[in-house]
Amino acid sequence: MPIERIRFAGQKELVWDWEVYHDPSAENFPDPQKSVCTFDNPFNPWRNVNGECFVIAANIVNYRVPLDSNLRPLRVLDQGDIVFHSGRTYPHPNRPERYYHRGYGRNLVAGSCVEADYDHNFWVFSPWTADGYTFSALCHHEFYPDSCPNATTEHWINTIHQMFSFDGGQTFLPQPYHPYDDNGGRSNSWRTVLIPEPSHMRPWPPKINYGFYHPSNIVSEGAYCYALCTASNWLGQTYQNDGIQCLNQGGFAMIRTQHPGHPRAWEVFTALGWKAIDVNTWQGWRIDGVGGQTVKLWHREEYCPYQQFPTKGQLLGYRLVYHQTAQQWIALGYANRGARTVCYTLSDSLASPNWEQHGISLVEDGPNSEHVVPNTTYYPSIVDPTSSGYVFQFTGNNPFLYFVDPDPASRTNLHSRSIWRIPLQIET
């Protein structure tokens, strides 16, 4: 029986209280007003080889949060829980000319100021494992050229990276690279998964962020591992809106791999189906027809981000789960229609996706749950704590909606965010 609807089935409850559980010694760096120990990512839990549960609180500093079997926090975090820190330098132990990542240097910029290095700030979003010990994780990466000396552009560029852990998820690192400004050659096309158009090819004046960002969790179907990510193409000066010329194209892209331990083994879904990601170019296109490797955007829409919201909805901040009874995949997130509303879309397969056939549906209010989700909700995700396996990719009829929202006390700063959950009911 296919899924007919998803409804809220109760009231929200606090799971991870920022005021109680965040690392009290978190480095308030580079901005002393903002703690970097916080959730700026979906709730993507996982288990290690010993059956212990964790979730990563991702930001420019990434913490591993220990959980009990009901996915509740076990203790207060400390510096020993950091799995990756964008402000630290991680040199290669045997190759001094190579780095996994270079930390804060001049102007408090993490990593390299060379765009081709794509080595600024990393959010570890989605650990995946087949054995509970060796992990692969997709990462949201932000490159801020306007923070660099002699910046040539103000565009904020997002890329999808891949990291690995060989110690059961205690630490994560990207592949090592030889910095561009040290040897004059292309540096890390082999450690990024998706990269957008280089900024020098889009000299338009508005400062926006663009590229590929917020990867979903990684799931498996058949011989492949799959994930989604949000895509934003800045199409340039195409029409006038109150003095701002703009057009943006957004939606989500799909990627997959048979070799999750290798960042150059990924494929991307295109208008012609699944194709190997071309590491010799960028992914996306421009309004003038100039393009790199084309990528299909699901639930695609074009709009001016300065003046409009998508009218049909763009599914953002999503998580993938498989409903075994209905034999359907659920991608849940929020639709960016002004006020954020929790929505989902369905596909009968990931190998042959049909998201658009099912459209985007709202998660409906239940009889005892009217208006339980505030409009400020960030990163909604669907998780069934009883799911088997290492990465919680399955769901029954009674999962939970997990989401990020300000802590119940008055907000201490921008990043004083807590994790909440609401029971859901899936009807088939």
N, C-alpha and C positions, 0 to 999 in steps of 0.2 A: 504494500500500500504506500503510495507516495505521500510526502509531507503536505498536509493541508494548511497548517498554520503553526506559528510559534507564539505562545502567550506568556505574559508574566503570571507567576503563580504565588505571589506573596510580596512581602515588603523587603526593602533593602536592609542589609546588616553589614556592620563594619567588620572587615577581616584583618587588615593590616593597618594599624593606626600609626601614622607617621610620627606623631608626638611621642609615642611609646617605643617604637621599634627601630627607628632610623639610627644610624651610627652617630652617637653624640660627639665623636671626634672628627666627623666628616670635614674635609678640607673645604672651607668656603673660598674656593679659588677657581677661576680668576676673579669672580665678583664676590666680595665679602657679604653681599646681601642675599646670596642665593646658595643654599646647600646643594651639593651635588649627589647626596644620597637620597634618591627618590625614584619613583616609578614614572618614567617618560616613555612607556612602552606597554603593549598588551600583556596580559597575564598568561604566560606560556609555561606551565609547569612541566617538569620532567623527573624521571627517576634515574638513579645510578645503578651500578651493578649490585649494590647491597640492598636495593629497594628503598633507599632514602629519597625523599621528595625535596625538590628545590624549585625556585623560580628566580629569574634574574631581574633585579631592579636596575633598569638600564638608563644611563645618562652619560655624560662625558666621563664619569666614573661608574663602573658597572659592578654591582654587588650580587653575590649569590645568597639568596634568602632561604634558610632551612625551614621546611614545612613539616607538619605532621601529616598523617594519612588522610585527614579531611581538608588538607591544603590550608591550614592555619599556621601562623608563624610560631616557631619554637622559642625564639629568644631575641634579644636586642642585637643588632648588627655591630660589627667592629671592623677595624682595618684589615684583619685577616680574612674577611669575607670578600675582598675586592678580587674580581677575576680579570679585569682589565681597566687600566687607568690611562685616559688620553693625555694626561699631563706628564706621564713618566716616559722615559726613554728605555726601549727594549732592544739592546744591541744583539747582534748575532754572536753566539759564543765563540765561533771559530773563524768568522769572516768579519774583521773589523770594519771593512768598507760597507757592510750591509747592516740593515736594521729591520726589525719587525715593525717598529714604530719609533718615531722621534718625538720626545715630549716637548713641553713648553720651552720656548726659547725667547727671542726678542719679541716685544709687544704682546707677550702672553699668547702667542700663536702656537698651537700644538702642531708638531710635525713639520712638514715642508711647505714653503710658500710657492712652490712650483706646482701648477695645476695638475700636470700629468702624473704627479706622484699620488694625488688623492690621499693625503696622509694628514688629516686634521683630527676631527673628533669622531669617535666610534660609539655606537649604541649596539650592544650585543642583544639581538632580539629573539632568536629562535634556535636554541640548541636541539640537535637531533642525534640519535645514537641507535645503532643496531645491537650493541653489546653492553651498554651501560657504563663503558669505560672510555672509549674513544668517541669524541663528539665533533660534529660539524655544526657551525652556526652561521646563519645569515646575519649581516650587520647593516644597520642604517648608518650612513656616513655623511657628514656635513663638512663642506669645504668653503671657507669664508675668505675669498681673495681680498675683500675690502679691508680686512684686518692686517694685511701684509704690507710691508714697506713697498712703495712704488707700485701699488696695485693698478692693474690695467682694466679691471672691471669691478663692478659692485654686485654682480650676480652671486647668489648663494646657491651652490651646486650640490646636488644630492646624488650619491652613488650607492650601489649595493655591493658590499664586500662579503668575503667569507673568512671565518676564523675557525681554528681547530683547538681541541683540547685533548691531551693524551694522559691526563691524570684524573679522569673521572669527573671532569667539569669544575675542578678547583681553579684553573686558570685557562684563559683563552688568548691566542695570538693569531694575527694574520700571517700570511706567508712573508718571509723576509724579502726585502727589495734593495736595489742599489739606487740611491737617490739620483734623480735626474740631474740636479745641479752639481753632482760630483763627477759624472762621467759623460754628460751630454747626450745620453740616449734615452729611449723610451723606457720607463721604469717598471710600471706595475700593471700593464694590461693583462698579465697572467695571474694576478691575485684579486682583481675585481671581477664581479659577475656581470653587472650592467653599468655602463657609463653613458651619460648623455652627450649631446653636442658640446664641443669645447666652447668656452665663453668667447674666444676671439672671433668665432663665426657668427655671433649674435650681438652686434654692437648697439643694441637698442637702449635708450636711456632709462626706462623704468627699472628700479631695483626689485627683483623678484627672486624667489627660489624656484628651481626647476630641476628636473631629472627624475631619478627613480628612488623611492624612499619607502619606509615603513614596511619591510618585508613581513609576510605572515609567518606562522610556524611552518615547519617542514613536515610533510606527511608522506606516506608511501602508498602506492597503488600498483600492483603488479611488480614489474622489475624496476620501476622508477620511483624517485623521490620528487615531490612537487612542492611548489610554493607560489604565492602571489606577491605582488608588490604594487604600490601606488605609483602611477606615472603622471608627470606633469610636463607637457611640451609648451614652451613659450613660443607662440607663432608670430609675434612681432607686431609692428604698427600696421594695423589693418582697418581700424575705424576709430572714430573720435567719440569719447565719452567725457564730457565736462573737462576737457583739456588733457585727458589721459588717453593715449592710443594704446590699445591692448587687445590681445586675444590669447586665450589659454585653452589648451586641449588636455583633458584629463580622463582618467579611467584607471583600470588596473591591468597589469600584464601578468603573464604566467610563465614560469620557468620550470625546468625539470632536469634531472640528471640520473644516470645509472651508476655514477661514481661520486658519491657525496664527499669523498675525501680528496677530491681534486677540483680546484676552482676553474679550470679551463675545460671541464667536461660538461658544462651546462648547455641546455638548449632553451630557446625562447619560442613562444607561439607567435607565428606571423600570419599574414593573410593567406599564405600558402601552407599553413600547418606548422608542425614542429621543425625547427631548423637549428643547427649548431650555432651558438653565439660566435659571431665573427670578432675575434679579439684584435683584429687589425683596424677596426673602425669603431664608431660609436653607434648607439641604438637610438632610433627616433627619426624625426624628419622636420622640415621647415615648411612654412607656407609657400615659399618660392620654389618648392619642388626639390630643393637640395636636401639630400638625406643620407644617413648612414644605413645601418641595417634596420629595415622596417619592423615594427612590433605591433601586434594587434592589441588594441586597448578595449577591454570589455566594459560595457556600460559607458561608452565614450560620450563626452559632451564638450562643446566649445562655448566659452563664455568669457567675459571680462572680469578677472578676479577683483578688480578695484571697484566695480560698480554692480556686479551681479553675483548671484549664487546659482549653482546648477539647478535647473528646474526639474529634471528627471532624477537627479540624485547621483552622486558618485560614492561608491562604497569605499570607505577609508578605514584604516586601523583594524583590519579584519583578522579573523582566525578561522582556520579550516578544521572541520570535524566531519566524521563519516557516521551517518545514522544507519546502523546495520540492518534494522528491520525494513526501513524504507529503501535501503540501498541507494541513498543519495548523499552527495556532499553538500555541506552547508558552509557558506562563507558569510560570517557575521561581522558587522562593524557598525559604523554610523554613516548615514547619508547626509552629505554636506548640503543641506537645503536651507541654510540660514541657521535656525536653531538646530542643534544636532539631534537627530532622531535615530534610534537603534533600528537597524534594518538588516536584511539578509537576502541572499540570492542562492539558488540551488543549481546543481549540475548532476546529471546521472553518471558522469564519468569525468576523470581528469585527463585521461589520454585523448578523449574526444569530447571536449567541454561544450556544454550548451547552456551557459549561464543566461544568455540573453533570451533564450526561449522561455525561461522561467521568470524573467524580470526581477525587479527589486520589491520586496515586501516589507512592510512595517512589522516589528514585533508588537503584538496587540496587548492592550490592557486586559487583565483578567478580572474576575468578579471581586477579588479582594486586593487588587494591586493597582488601582487607578493612579496614574501619574506618579509612579514610583521612581522614575529616572529623571534627574534634573537636566536642564538643557546644557549644563556645563560639563556633562559626562565626556571623559576622554578614554580612548582606547578600549571600547567594549569588546569582550571576547567570550566565547561560549566554551565551557569546560564541564565535563562530567567527572567528579572526583573518583567515581568507581570504575573509570575506564581502565582496561588492561593495557599492558605494554609499557614501554619506556616514556612515550611522549604524549599520552592522553589524546590520541587522535580519534577515538571512538566515543559515541554518545548514545545513551538510551533516551527514554522519553522525559527524563527529569534532570536535565543538567542545570547549571547556574550561569547567569550572566555576571561576569566579573568586569569591573570597570574602575577607572581612576577618577577620583574626585577630591576636592580639598578636604583636609582633615576636619573632624567635627568641631574642633576649637577654632578660634579666629586664625586666619592664615598668618603664619609666621613670615613667610616669604613666598616668592613665586613657585618654589618647588616643594612646599609642604603639602604633598599629595598622599592620599591614603588609598587603599584598595577596599572596595565594597563588592557585595554580591547580592543577587536577587534570584530566587528560584524561578525556573522556566518550565513550561510544559509544551512538549512537541506533540502535536496531534496529527495522526495519519488517517 
